[in-house]
Amino acid sequence: MVNEGLAFALEVAALAVLAWWGADVGDGLALSVLLGVGVPLVTAVVWGLFAAPKARIRLPLAGVLLVKVLVFGAATAALYALDHGALALVGAVIVVANLALATLDRNALVRNRA
């Protein structure tokens, strides 16, 4: 349960970082707003389609993990691009630990059902 709460917090943090990056990279107010809103919006749609617990498109575990790695990798790269390399590294370590625990929990649940 704690790991699921952490997973949700990491997902929200990734969207916030992508919004920050989008707003920062945009040249001019219009592009900053467009990227600051658009990048996390597109990311949230992709997450909802493929990686959310009630995803519309059910992927095998490897596909779900790939989507999560892409989203969290983008957020890590965005933090690094914003000159927060140490925070990017800490966040990446936390994400890897969280995904590993979630995958182990999921596999244990599947084994117990069998």
C-alpha positions in Angstrom: 0.0 0.0 0.0 2.8 2.4 0.9 4.6 1.6 -2.4 1.4 2.3 -4.3 1.1 5.7 -2.7 4.7 6.4 -3.5 4.1 5.3 -7.1 1.2 7.8 -7.4 3.4 10.6 -5.9 6.1 9.8 -8.4 3.7 9.9 -11.3 2.4 13.3 -10.2 6.0 14.6 -9.7 6.9 13.4 -13.2 4.0 15.4 -14.7 5.0 18.5 -12.6 8.6 18.2 -13.7 7.6 17.8 -17.4 5.4 20.9 -17.0 8.3 22.9 -15.5 10.6 21.8 -18.2 8.1 22.6 -20.9 7.5 26.1 -19.5 11.2 26.7 -19.1 12.2 25.5 -22.6 9.5 27.5 -24.4 10.8 30.6 -26.2 8.2 33.3 -25.4 5.0 33.2 -23.4 2.8 31.3 -25.9 5.3 28.5 -26.5 6.1 28.3 -22.7 2.4 27.9 -21.9 1.8 25.4 -24.8 4.7 23.2 -23.8 4.1 23.6 -20.1 0.6 22.4 -20.5 0.9 20.2 -23.6 3.9 18.0 -22.6 2.3 16.8 -19.3 -1.1 16.5 -20.9 0.2 14.2 -23.7 2.2 12.2 -21.1 -0.9 11.8 -18.9 -2.9 10.5 -21.9 -0.2 8.0 -22.8 0.0 6.9 -19.2 -3.8 6.5 -19.0 -3.9 4.5 -22.2 -1.0 2.1 -21.4 0.3 2.3 -17.9 -2.5 3.1 -15.5 -4.0 0.4 -13.3 -7.2 0.7 -15.4 -5.5 1.4 -18.7 -7.7 1.4 -21.8 -5.1 -0.7 -23.7 -3.9 -3.7 -21.7 -0.2 -4.3 -22.4 1.9 -7.2 -21.1 4.1 -6.3 -18.1 7.1 -5.6 -20.4 5.1 -3.0 -22.3 3.8 -1.3 -19.2 7.3 -1.2 -17.8 8.5 0.3 -21.1 5.9 3.1 -20.9 6.8 3.8 -17.3 10.6 3.9 -18.1 9.9 6.3 -20.9 7.8 8.6 -18.8 10.1 8.6 -15.8 13.2 8.7 -18.0 11.8 11.8 -19.7 11.2 13.4 -16.3 14.7 12.5 -15.2 16.2 14.0 -18.4 14.0 17.1 -17.9 15.3 17.6 -14.3 18.9 17.2 -15.6 18.2 19.7 -18.4 16.9 22.1 -15.7 20.3 21.9 -14.0 19.1 19.7 -11.2 21.3 16.7 -11.9 21.5 15.5 -8.2 17.8 15.6 -7.9 17.4 13.8 -11.2 19.7 11.0 -9.9 17.9 10.7 -6.5 14.5 10.6 -8.3 15.7 8.0 -10.7 17.0 5.7 -7.9 13.6 6.1 -6.1 11.7 5.3 -9.3 13.8 2.2 -10.0 13.3 0.9 -6.4 9.5 1.6 -6.6 9.1 -0.1 -10.0 11.1 -3.1 -8.8 9.0 -3.5 -5.7 5.8 -3.0 -7.6 6.9 -5.7 -10.1 7.9 -8.1 -7.4 4.5 -7.5 -5.6 2.7 -8.1 -8.9 4.6 -11.3 -9.6 3.9 -12.6 -6.1 0.2 -11.8 -6.5 0.1 -13.7 -9.7 1.9 -16.7 -8.2 -0.5 -16.8 -5.2 -3.5 -16.9 -7.5 -2.1 -19.8 -9.5 
